Amino acid sequence: MHRLKCPINGLVMLFVLTLPAWSQTQRYAVPAGSVADDFVAYGQALNSAADSALKNVIREAAASSHIVEAEAKTAPLPNADVLHQFAEQYWNGNDQAVRRAVARVVELKPVLAPILQDEGVPDEIAAIVLVESGGQPTALSPKGARGIWQFMPDTARRFGLTINSGTDDRLDILKSTRAAARYLRDLHEQFGDWSLALAAYNAGEIVVRNAVLRSGSKDFALLSSSKRLIPAETRAYVPAVIAASNLFAANGLLNGSPTQILRSQAILYAQPTSGLQQ
């Protein structure tokens, strides 16, 4: 949502992954060790910690919502060529990072899909999670957006999530997905178009509403052609989510028809961190 994001290839930060509100007492820590001596190995350790935290999150979510965890394990990944094309187009050519992020979203699919369907939102919308957070439960942006859906505090509270010194529901996958689905459904009802709904999710409703009023059009392509109406980040964000949606739909990972891939600059998203900024 409307905030700046950290570059994917930015510096790796030391962090402790804190699990969602219903499991906040358990932590996964990565020892600093000798970072300067083996930066690559340290980065791999950070990724492993993120994956371990995600598996625990999915296990808890599956248990509480009666979802069969095995379903996530059997879901196939796109083939290497498809992943490489996506990485080249949207992820600075980092095949390994794309594969890990896509794998996380695939694991999350059995948890996310029933909630999205229940709220009347197409499954493809789960592609937002790939672009926003790379499927990392504790992702935090410099502006304070947090969780797999990258909710800003005010928007999170507006859709019923609790954020205080002891609880942050943005880290709760079930609660945050329910809130994100309702927010996206509201945006689609407001603008009548998924491209504009995605633009509003990224830039804010006021920005998109003003762009529509000034242009007299609800055509995202037309609004994007004028730099004065849609921010540069949003002009890149919407095609990136559409491409991610097509990536999943084309491989049967998410229900719904494939969407046309539009070209865009590289995806940028928040990094995992232990910070409690709000």
C-alpha positions in Angstrom: 0.0 0.0 0.0 1.0 3.6 -0.5 4.5 3.7 0.8 8.1 3.4 -0.4 9.7 0.0 -0.6 13.2 -1.4 -0.2 15.1 -2.6 -3.3 15.3 -6.4 -3.6 19.0 -6.3 -4.1 19.6 -3.9 -1.1 21.7 -4.7 1.9 20.6 -7.7 3.9 19.6 -6.7 7.4 20.1 -8.6 10.7 16.7 -9.6 11.9 14.7 -11.8 14.2 11.5 -13.2 12.7 8.6 -12.7 15.0 5.6 -14.9 14.4 1.9 -13.7 14.2 -0.1 -12.5 17.1 -1.4 -15.9 18.0 2.2 -17.2 18.3 4.2 -14.1 19.3 6.2 -15.7 22.1 8.1 -17.9 19.7 11.1 -16.4 17.8 13.4 -17.5 15.0 16.8 -15.9 15.4 19.7 -15.9 13.0 23.1 -15.4 14.7 25.2 -12.6 13.3 28.3 -14.7 13.1 31.0 -13.4 10.9 28.9 -11.6 8.3 31.8 -9.8 6.6 33.6 -13.2 6.1 30.7 -14.9 4.4 28.0 -12.5 3.3 26.4 -15.0 0.9 26.1 -17.7 3.5 24.6 -15.2 6.0 22.0 -14.2 3.4 21.1 -17.8 2.9 20.7 -18.2 6.7 18.3 -15.3 6.7 16.3 -16.8 4.0 16.2 -20.2 5.8 14.9 -18.5 8.9 12.2 -16.8 6.9 11.2 -20.1 5.4 11.1 -21.8 8.8 8.9 -19.1 10.2 6.6 -19.3 7.2 6.2 -23.1 7.7 5.2 -22.6 11.3 2.8 -19.8 10.4 1.1 -22.0 7.7 0.9 -24.9 10.1 -0.8 -22.8 12.7 -3.1 -21.2 10.2 -4.0 -24.6 8.6 -4.8 -26.1 12.0 -7.0 -23.2 13.1 -8.9 -23.1 9.8 -9.1 -26.9 9.1 -7.0 -26.6 6.0 -5.0 -29.7 4.9 -1.4 -28.7 5.0 -0.4 -31.4 2.5 -2.2 -29.5 -0.2 0.4 -26.8 -0.2 3.3 -29.3 -0.4 2.0 -30.9 -3.6 1.3 -27.7 -5.5 3.8 -27.4 -8.5 6.0 -24.5 -9.2 6.2 -22.9 -12.6 9.0 -24.3 -14.7 12.5 -22.8 -14.7 12.0 -21.0 -18.0 8.8 -19.3 -16.9 10.4 -18.3 -13.6 13.5 -17.0 -15.4 11.4 -14.9 -17.8 9.5 -13.4 -14.8 12.8 -12.8 -13.0 14.3 -11.0 -16.0 11.2 -8.9 -16.5 10.3 -7.9 -13.0 13.0 -9.0 -10.4 16.3 -7.8 -11.7 17.1 -11.2 -13.1 17.4 -12.9 -9.7 16.0 -16.3 -10.4 16.8 -17.7 -7.0 15.0 -14.9 -5.2 11.9 -15.3 -7.5 11.8 -19.1 -7.0 11.9 -18.7 -3.2 9.2 -16.0 -3.2 6.9 -18.0 -5.5 7.4 -21.1 -3.4 6.3 -19.2 -0.4 3.1 -17.9 -2.1 2.4 -21.5 -3.3 2.7 -22.7 0.3 0.3 -20.0 1.4 -2.2 -20.6 -1.3 -4.4 -23.2 0.6 -4.6 -20.7 3.5 -5.3 -17.6 1.4 -7.6 -18.9 -1.3 -10.6 -19.9 0.9 -10.6 -16.5 2.6 -10.4 -14.6 -0.7 -13.2 -16.8 -2.2 -15.4 -16.2 0.9 -15.0 -12.5 0.5 -15.8 -12.6 -3.2 -12.3 -11.7 -4.4 -10.6 -13.7 -7.2 -7.8 -16.0 -6.2 -5.4 -14.3 -8.5 -5.3 -11.4 -6.0 -3.0 -13.5 -4.0 -0.3 -12.4 -6.5 -0.2 -9.1 -4.5 1.6 -11.1 -1.8 4.4 -12.0 -4.2 4.9 -8.3 -5.1 4.4 -6.8 -1.7 6.3 -9.1 0.6 7.7 -12.0 -1.3 5.5 -14.1 1.0 7.5 -13.3 4.0 5.2 -13.0 7.1 7.3 -10.3 8.9 8.1 -8.1 5.9 8.3 -4.4 7.0 8.7 -1.4 4.7 10.6 1.8 5.6 7.2 3.5 5.9 5.8 1.0 8.3 3.7 -1.3 6.1 3.9 -4.8 7.5 3.0 -8.4 6.9 2.4 -10.4 3.7 -0.2 -7.8 2.5 1.9 -4.8 3.6 -0.9 -3.0 5.5 -0.2 0.5 6.7 -1.4 1.0 10.3 -4.3 3.3 9.6 -5.7 1.1 6.8 -5.2 -2.0 8.9 -7.2 -0.5 11.8 -9.9 0.7 9.4 -10.5 -2.9 8.4 -10.6 -4.3 11.9 -7.0 -5.2 12.6 -5.5 -4.5 16.1 -2.2 -2.8 16.3 -0.8 -1.8 19.7 2.3 -2.4 21.8 1.4 -6.1 22.4 -0.4 -7.1 19.2 0.0 -6.6 15.5 -2.7 -8.4 13.5 -0.9 -7.5 10.3 1.3 -10.5 11.2 -1.6 -12.8 11.5 -2.1 -14.4 8.1 -5.7 -15.3 8.6 -6.8 -11.9 10.0 -4.7 -9.8 7.6 -5.9 -11.8 4.6 -9.5 -11.3 5.6 -8.9 -7.6 6.0 -7.0 -7.4 2.6 -9.8 -9.2 0.8 -12.4 -6.8 2.2 -10.3 -3.8 1.3 -9.7 -5.0 -2.2 -13.4 -5.9 -2.7 -14.3 -2.4 -1.6 -11.8 -0.9 -3.9 -13.1 -2.9 -6.8 -16.7 -1.9 -6.0 -15.6 1.7 -5.8 -13.6 1.8 -9.1 -15.3 -1.1 -11.1 -11.9 -2.2 -12.4 -9.2 -4.5 -11.0 -6.3 -2.4 -12.4 -7.6 0.7 -10.7 -8.3 -1.3 -7.5 -4.7 -2.4 -7.5 -3.5 1.1 -8.2 -5.6 2.3 -5.2 -4.1 -0.4 -3.0 -0.7 0.9 -3.8 -1.1 4.6 -4.1 -4.2 5.2 -2.1 -7.9 5.8 -3.0 -7.6 9.5 -3.1 -4.8 9.5 -5.7 -6.7 7.2 -8.0 -10.0 9.0 -7.5 -8.4 12.3 -8.3 -6.8 10.8 -11.4 -10.1 9.5 -12.6 -11.8 12.8 -12.0 -9.1 14.8 -13.7 -8.9 12.6 -16.8 -12.6 11.6 -17.0 -11.5 8.1 -17.6 -11.2 4.8 -15.8 -8.8 3.3 -18.2 -5.6 2.5 -16.2 -3.5 2.6 -19.4 -4.7 6.1 -20.2 -4.1 7.3 -16.6 -0.6 5.8 -16.7 0.3 7.6 -19.8 0.3 10.9 -17.9 2.9 11.2 -15.2 0.9 13.8 -13.5 -2.0 11.5 -12.7 -0.5 8.1 -11.5 2.8 7.9 -9.5 5.7 6.1 -11.1 5.7 3.3 -8.5 2.0 2.6 -9.2 2.5 2.6 -12.9 5.1 -0.2 -12.3 3.2 -1.9 -9.5 -0.1 -2.7 -11.3 1.5 -4.5 -14.3 3.8 -6.4 -11.9 0.8 -7.8 -10.0 -1.0 -8.6 -13.2 2.1 -10.5 -14.4 2.4 -12.3 -11.1 -1.2 -13.2 -11.3 -0.7 -14.6 -14.8 2.4 -16.5 -13.6 0.3 -18.4 -11.1 -2.9 -18.8 -13.1 -1.0 -20.1 -16.1 0.4 -22.9 -13.9 -2.8 -23.8 -12.1 -1.6 -22.5 -8.8 -4.5 -20.1 -8.4 -8.0 -20.3 -9.8 -9.2 -18.0 -12.5 -8.3 -17.1 -16.0 -4.8 -15.9 -16.9 -4.4 -12.1 -17.3 -2.4 -10.4 -20.1 1.2 -9.7 -19.0 2.1 -6.1 -19.2 5.7 -4.9 -19.1 7.0 -3.0 -16.1 10.2 -2.1 -14.3 11.5 -4.4 -11.6 9.4 -5.3 -8.6 10.4 -3.7 -5.3 9.1 -4.9 -2.0 9.7 -4.8 1.8 12.5 -6.7 3.5 11.9 -9.1 6.5 12.8 -7.5 9.8 12.2 -7.7 13.5 11.3 -4.1 13.9 8.1 -3.1 15.6 7.6 0.2 13.8 4.0 1.1 13.2 
